[in-house]
Amino acid sequence: MPQTPRFRSGPLPAAVRPVDGAGGLRRPEPADVLVADLGGTNLRIARRDRRGRLTMIGRAATADITDLAATLRSTWLKAVGTVPQAAAICVAGPVDGARGAAVLTNRPGLAIEARTLGAGLGLPSVAVVNDLMAQATGLGVMTEPGDGAGGHRPDDRFEHLLAGAGDTAAPRLLIGIGTGFGTALLLPGHHALPQVVPAEGGHIALAAETADEWAVIDAARALPGVAGVMSHVSLEDLVSGHGLGRLVAAVAATRDLSGPGIGGAALTMDPPALAAAAFAGDDAAQAGFALFSGWVGAAAGDLAIATGARGGVVLAGDLLHGLGPLFDRDLVAARFRSKGRFSSYLADVPLDMAPAGDDLALIGLARIADIRAARAAGPVFD
């Protein structure tokens, strides 16, 4: 199983340093900012210092967290020694923007509230946003003019799966696949903060295009998932980190596969273990990863059509990179544009993969914190 790429520390591109006075906002003094990405599996904590450097300072298993504010505070104080000047946190679940409150989709026992976090960190407020909001903001920062990306197009830091000019007047779609499956739209415009619409595209019904795919979906209905046994099988239920085990178990239940195989044991296996089984020749695991790849491409194309995202689609998530050759890029690309009489609609829509690592969400969070500070400082009249 390929190792997850290490987090990149050191200076970030100029575009992700504290925002200037664009849009009539007063430029804030560079600040020490705590940024944290709370996913369904892990919490990642980083520092964006006064010189614009983003450095990882801590990690924790989400399942082990009982007091998020205390975890953030102790990690920051151990690494920095003084309280942060600002903080921005993203969570893997819907966020009530008015209250800054959220519950993790796949860890519902852990509730987050901006005011409580602020009190725990010694700050008047903390930005709490959806994780795809943060990632999409980071994508907007990494591809904005002046950052070497050629005018809103992903550059060579990204892996290009399908070429295309894209429509610069159309939205772009970010799909994040990790523990879960999330989506966000980046709307075209000229703003200091990219205009992002986070959504829950991973919870639409998973569509079958073949009899084999339908049989797997039908078999999955009887299998326990994160939310128990449910008749509704969503994209995330099978096409995600926590859904892979259910997918492989459903494949084993529907096919006459040679050898003993892992069968129902797949339900208790994590993605690295399932990948190891596939590399070792397990038929169900290999078939499961083929279905996974095909469904990623098909769903990305469906979502692009549904949202009008002809500006481009970007896939993000270390899960995809970590699977190595088990994530079949060619199959993803083929299924993306295989849309019958609407295939031409996607003919010039580029499909890319974001760089491996944690940078995307944390870059976005740093920008969100800077914009909040600029807004708090007030407009510039000159």
C-alpha positions as semicolon CSV with decimal commas, in nm:
position;residue;x (nm);y (nm);z (nm)
1;M;0,000;0,000;0,000
2;P;0,161;0,332;-0,098
3;Q;0,232;0,558;0,195
4;T;0,027;0,876;0,234
5;P;0,239;1,170;0,116
6;R;0,380;1,384;0,395
7;F;0,233;1,723;0,471
8;R;0,419;2,005;0,305
9;S;0,557;2,267;0,542
10;G;0,742;2,589;0,465
11;P;0,630;2,896;0,270
12;L;0,313;2,868;0,064
13;P;0,254;3,050;-0,266
14;A;0,207;3,423;-0,228
15;A;-0,163;3,389;-0,301
16;V;-0,229;3,209;0,026
17;R;-0,059;3,463;0,248
18;P;-0,270;3,725;0,428
19;V;-0,507;3,888;0,179
20;D;-0,444;4,244;0,070
21;G;-0,694;4,523;0,037
22;A;-0,884;4,367;-0,252
23;G;-1,251;4,453;-0,258
24;G;-1,207;4,764;-0,041
25;L;-1,111;4,566;0,269
26;R;-0,842;4,690;0,505
27;R;-0,535;4,465;0,503
28;P;-0,502;4,302;0,847
29;E;-0,170;4,267;1,018
30;P;-0,024;3,920;0,951
31;A;-0,151;3,689;1,224
32;D;-0,069;3,358;1,382
33;V;-0,368;3,149;1,275
34;L;-0,475;2,808;1,402
35;V;-0,633;2,604;1,124
36;A;-0,779;2,258;1,177
37;D;-0,945;2,000;0,955
38;L;-1,178;1,771;1,151
39;G;-1,268;1,471;0,938
40;G;-1,457;1,155;1,005
41;T;-1,130;0,971;1,080
42;N;-0,864;1,225;1,177
43;L;-0,814;1,576;1,311
44;R;-0,527;1,771;1,153
45;I;-0,403;2,090;1,319
46;A;-0,172;2,342;1,157
47;R;-0,026;2,687;1,214
48;R;-0,019;2,965;0,954
49;D;0,244;3,198;1,095
50;R;0,302;3,570;1,039
51;R;0,533;3,499;0,746
52;G;0,271;3,297;0,562
53;R;0,417;2,955;0,637
54;L;0,176;2,668;0,696
55;T;0,313;2,397;0,924
56;M;0,148;2,088;1,065
57;I;0,162;2,086;1,445
58;G;-0,063;1,798;1,548
59;R;-0,290;1,508;1,458
60;A;-0,544;1,304;1,652
61;A;-0,792;1,028;1,582
62;T;-1,141;1,179;1,567
63;A;-1,282;0,888;1,766
64;D;-1,050;0,978;2,058
65;I;-1,165;1,342;2,086
66;T;-1,403;1,426;2,369
67;D;-1,328;1,801;2,402
68;L;-1,228;1,958;2,070
69;A;-1,143;2,300;2,217
70;A;-0,912;2,142;2,477
71;T;-0,740;1,931;2,210
72;L;-0,682;2,234;1,988
73;R;-0,564;2,453;2,275
74;S;-0,317;2,202;2,420
75;T;-0,172;2,118;2,078
76;W;-0,128;2,485;1,989
77;L;0,025;2,586;2,323
78;K;0,268;2,296;2,311
79;A;0,385;2,396;1,963
80;V;0,366;2,777;1,981
81;G;0,352;2,878;2,346
82;T;0,102;3,164;2,311
83;V;-0,267;3,170;2,221
84;P;-0,352;3,203;1,851
85;Q;-0,465;3,537;1,711
86;A;-0,735;3,373;1,502
87;A;-0,872;3,028;1,424
88;A;-1,063;2,859;1,144
89;I;-1,189;2,501;1,155
90;C;-1,360;2,284;0,897
91;V;-1,572;1,981;0,976
92;A;-1,695;1,685;0,774
93;G;-2,065;1,762;0,794
94;P;-2,326;2,033;0,733
95;V;-2,269;2,362;0,918
96;D;-2,532;2,600;1,051
97;G;-2,366;2,921;0,933
98;A;-2,561;3,151;1,164
99;R;-2,443;2,972;1,480
100;G;-2,124;2,814;1,351
101;A;-2,259;2,481;1,474
102;A;-2,206;2,140;1,319
103;V;-2,232;1,768;1,381
104;L;-1,999;1,532;1,197
105;T;-2,190;1,315;0,951
106;N;-1,994;1,003;1,040
107;R;-1,922;1,089;1,406
108;P;-2,258;1,229;1,523
109;G;-2,157;1,214;1,888
110;L;-1,907;1,497;1,841
111;A;-2,085;1,833;1,819
112;I;-1,903;2,156;1,732
113;E;-2,007;2,511;1,819
114;A;-1,808;2,823;1,729
115;R;-1,875;3,010;2,051
116;T;-1,762;2,716;2,267
117;L;-1,447;2,674;2,061
118;G;-1,372;3,044;2,083
119;A;-1,407;3,042;2,462
120;G;-1,178;2,741;2,487
121;L;-0,913;2,905;2,269
122;G;-0,937;3,250;2,427
123;L;-1,077;3,410;2,110
124;P;-1,390;3,619;2,055
125;S;-1,491;3,399;1,762
126;V;-1,381;3,104;1,551
127;A;-1,471;3,039;1,189
128;V;-1,644;2,700;1,151
129;V;-1,711;2,586;0,796
130;N;-1,788;2,269;0,604
131;D;-1,478;2,076;0,498
132;L;-1,561;2,104;0,129
133;M;-1,608;2,480;0,176
134;A;-1,249;2,493;0,302
135;Q;-1,114;2,266;0,029
136;A;-1,293;2,456;-0,246
137;T;-1,165;2,786;-0,107
138;G;-0,816;2,637;-0,110
139;L;-0,867;2,527;-0,468
140;G;-0,973;2,879;-0,558
141;V;-0,659;3,018;-0,393
142;M;-0,428;2,768;-0,563
143;T;-0,573;2,840;-0,906
144;E;-0,628;3,214;-0,886
145;P;-0,439;3,437;-1,130
146;G;-0,093;3,523;-1,005
147;D;-0,030;3,185;-0,844
148;G;0,117;3,033;-1,157
149;A;-0,197;2,841;-1,247
150;G;-0,270;3,019;-1,572
151;G;-0,598;3,187;-1,490
152;H;-0,815;2,955;-1,281
153;R;-0,685;2,631;-1,437
154;P;-0,505;2,374;-1,223
155;D;-0,133;2,370;-1,304
156;D;0,121;2,088;-1,291
157;R;0,077;2,045;-0,917
158;F;-0,247;1,874;-1,019
159;E;-0,281;1,541;-1,199
160;H;-0,466;1,591;-1,527
161;L;-0,702;1,302;-1,602
162;L;-0,886;1,463;-1,892
163;A;-0,781;1,770;-2,088
164;G;-1,023;2,046;-2,175
165;A;-1,036;2,423;-2,200
166;G;-1,339;2,450;-1,973
167;D;-1,580;2,740;-1,966
168;T;-1,435;3,023;-1,754
169;A;-1,785;3,168;-1,710
170;A;-1,920;2,843;-1,564
171;P;-1,890;2,698;-1,211
172;R;-1,621;2,450;-1,114
173;L;-1,693;2,142;-0,905
174;L;-1,476;2,000;-0,630
175;I;-1,539;1,643;-0,516
176;G;-1,369;1,535;-0,195
177;I;-1,342;1,162;-0,130
178;G;-1,198;1,053;0,203
179;T;-1,384;0,895;0,490
180;G;-1,696;1,031;0,318
181;F;-1,790;1,184;-0,017
182;G;-1,846;1,560;-0,035
183;T;-1,899;1,825;-0,299
184;A;-1,873;2,201;-0,342
185;L;-1,920;2,445;-0,628
186;L;-1,688;2,738;-0,699
187;L;-1,879;3,014;-0,870
188;P;-1,708;3,237;-1,126
189;G;-1,630;3,592;-1,019
190;H;-1,360;3,824;-0,894
191;H;-1,355;3,821;-0,516
192;A;-1,090;3,806;-0,246
193;L;-1,272;3,502;-0,109
194;P;-1,383;3,250;-0,374
195;Q;-1,760;3,222;-0,389
196;V;-1,820;2,865;-0,271
197;V;-2,144;2,670;-0,234
198;P;-2,083;2,359;-0,020
199;A;-2,324;2,074;-0,081
200;E;-2,390;1,713;0,018
201;G;-2,359;1,545;-0,321
202;G;-2,235;1,224;-0,162
203;H;-2,580;1,152;-0,022
204;I;-2,765;1,132;-0,351
205;A;-2,871;0,781;-0,457
206;L;-2,597;0,573;-0,616
207;A;-2,687;0,505;-0,980
208;A;-2,631;0,176;-1,160
209;E;-2,556;0,153;-1,532
210;T;-2,519;-0,227;-1,558
211;A;-2,690;-0,533;-1,416
212;D;-2,378;-0,610;-1,211
213;E;-2,379;-0,264;-1,055
214;W;-2,747;-0,293;-0,970
215;A;-2,689;-0,634;-0,809
216;V;-2,413;-0,488;-0,589
217;I;-2,632;-0,194;-0,483
218;D;-2,917;-0,433;-0,404
219;A;-2,689;-0,659;-0,201
220;A;-2,557;-0,358;-0,008
221;R;-2,904;-0,276;0,122
222;A;-2,888;-0,573;0,357
223;L;-2,539;-0,492;0,487
224;P;-2,471;-0,275;0,791
225;G;-2,316;0,062;0,720
226;V;-2,225;0,368;0,922
227;A;-2,594;0,446;0,973
228;G;-2,704;0,086;1,005
229;V;-2,900;-0,114;0,748
230;M;-3,078;0,126;0,514
231;S;-3,278;0,075;0,193
232;H;-3,135;0,398;0,048
233;V;-2,782;0,336;-0,084
234;S;-2,604;0,665;-0,141
235;L;-2,279;0,738;-0,320
236;E;-2,104;0,772;0,013
237;D;-2,237;0,438;0,136
238;L;-2,014;0,254;-0,114
239;V;-1,788;0,510;-0,284
240;S;-1,586;0,644;0,008
241;G;-1,330;0,537;0,262
242;H;-1,587;0,406;0,508
243;G;-1,795;0,255;0,226
244;L;-1,521;0,048;0,062
245;G;-1,565;-0,244;0,301
246;R;-1,938;-0,251;0,238
247;L;-1,873;-0,236;-0,138
248;V;-1,633;-0,532;-0,136
249;A;-1,865;-0,735;0,089
250;A;-2,156;-0,664;-0,148
251;V;-1,946;-0,775;-0,446
252;A;-1,858;-1,101;-0,266
253;A;-2,227;-1,161;-0,195
254;T;-2,327;-1,128;-0,561
255;R;-2,053;-1,312;-0,747
256;D;-1,926;-1,667;-0,769
257;L;-1,564;-1,577;-0,696
258;S;-1,278;-1,823;-0,688
259;G;-1,082;-1,898;-0,372
260;P;-1,180;-1,848;-0,010
261;G;-1,168;-1,467;-0,033
262;I;-1,237;-1,210;0,236
263;G;-1,616;-1,211;0,184
264;G;-1,815;-1,054;0,466
265;A;-1,497;-0,987;0,664
266;A;-1,450;-0,687;0,434
267;L;-1,704;-0,499;0,646
268;T;-1,449;-0,469;0,927
269;M;-1,149;-0,386;0,707
270;D;-1,013;-0,037;0,644
271;P;-0,898;0,086;0,300
272;P;-0,529;-0,012;0,348
273;A;-0,629;-0,368;0,445
274;L;-0,870;-0,393;0,153
275;A;-0,602;-0,263;-0,083
276;A;-0,356;-0,520;0,051
277;A;-0,612;-0,794;-0,016
278;A;-0,658;-0,668;-0,372
279;F;-0,283;-0,657;-0,433
280;A;-0,264;-1,014;-0,294
281;G;-0,515;-1,128;-0,557
282;D;-0,848;-1,135;-0,373
283;D;-1,114;-1,138;-0,644
284;A;-1,383;-0,953;-0,450
285;A;-1,142;-0,677;-0,346
286;Q;-1,013;-0,633;-0,701
287;A;-1,366;-0,622;-0,841
288;G;-1,468;-0,379;-0,567
289;F;-1,192;-0,133;-0,652
290;A;-1,283;-0,152;-1,021
291;L;-1,642;-0,065;-0,933
292;F;-1,519;0,211;-0,701
293;S;-1,315;0,370;-0,982
294;G;-1,596;0,346;-1,233
295;W;-1,848;0,496;-0,994
296;V;-1,617;0,786;-0,906
297;G;-1,595;0,877;-1,275
298;A;-1,965;0,823;-1,345
299;A;-2,074;1,022;-1,039
300;A;-1,834;1,306;-1,120
301;G;-1,985;1,333;-1,466
302;D;-2,341;1,315;-1,333
303;L;-2,272;1,587;-1,078
304;A;-2,102;1,807;-1,337
305;I;-2,410;1,787;-1,560
306;A;-2,648;1,842;-1,267
307;T;-2,463;2,154;-1,148
308;G;-2,352;2,296;-1,482
309;A;-1,988;2,270;-1,374
310;R;-1,840;2,314;-1,721
311;G;-1,551;2,513;-1,578
312;G;-1,389;2,189;-1,465
313;V;-1,407;1,913;-1,206
314;V;-1,139;1,843;-0,947
315;L;-1,114;1,525;-0,739
316;A;-0,948;1,560;-0,399
317;G;-0,855;1,328;-0,115
318;D;-0,552;1,133;-0,003
319;L;-0,760;0,815;-0,022
320;L;-0,748;0,833;-0,402
321;H;-0,371;0,885;-0,411
322;G;-0,311;0,617;-0,148
323;L;-0,487;0,351;-0,356
324;G;-0,220;0,381;-0,626
325;P;-0,304;0,168;-0,934
326;L;-0,620;0,034;-0,768
327;F;-0,772;0,373;-0,846
328;D;-0,805;0,324;-1,221
329;R;-0,761;0,671;-1,372
330;D;-0,842;0,552;-1,724
331;L;-1,172;0,402;-1,611
332;V;-1,255;0,717;-1,415
333;A;-1,195;0,931;-1,725
334;A;-1,395;0,702;-1,953
335;R;-1,699;0,692;-1,723
336;F;-1,683;1,069;-1,663
337;R;-1,774;1,153;-2,023
338;S;-1,983;0,846;-2,103
339;K;-2,322;1,020;-2,084
340;G;-2,505;0,909;-2,397
341;R;-2,644;1,199;-2,596
342;F;-2,507;1,440;-2,333
343;S;-2,147;1,319;-2,365
344;S;-2,076;1,625;-2,579
345;Y;-2,180;1,848;-2,286
346;L;-1,869;1,731;-2,101
347;A;-1,642;1,704;-2,406
348;D;-1,439;2,013;-2,314
349;V;-1,470;1,987;-1,934
350;P;-1,131;1,912;-1,773
351;L;-1,101;1,652;-1,498
352;D;-0,812;1,686;-1,253
353;M;-0,689;1,543;-0,923
354;A;-0,571;1,779;-0,650
355;P;-0,221;1,729;-0,508
356;A;-0,181;1,471;-0,233
357;G;-0,148;1,598;0,121
358;D;-0,351;1,813;0,357
359;D;-0,277;2,149;0,199
360;L;-0,603;2,218;0,016
361;A;-0,837;2,251;0,315
362;L;-0,579;2,423;0,534
363;I;-0,488;2,676;0,265
364;G;-0,858;2,753;0,234
365;L;-0,900;2,791;0,609
366;A;-0,609;3,036;0,628
367;R;-0,771;3,246;0,355
368;I;-1,109;3,233;0,532
369;A;-0,948;3,353;0,858
370;D;-0,773;3,638;0,675
371;I;-1,092;3,756;0,506
372;R;-1,276;3,752;0,837
373;A;-0,999;3,965;0,988
374;A;-1,011;4,206;0,694
375;R;-1,386;4,241;0,725
376;A;-1,356;4,302;1,098
377;A;-1,102;4,578;1,030
378;G;-1,357;4,753;0,812
379;P;-1,356;4,898;0,460
380;V;-1,088;5,125;0,320
381;F;-1,200;5,474;0,217
382;D;-0,942;5,651;0,002
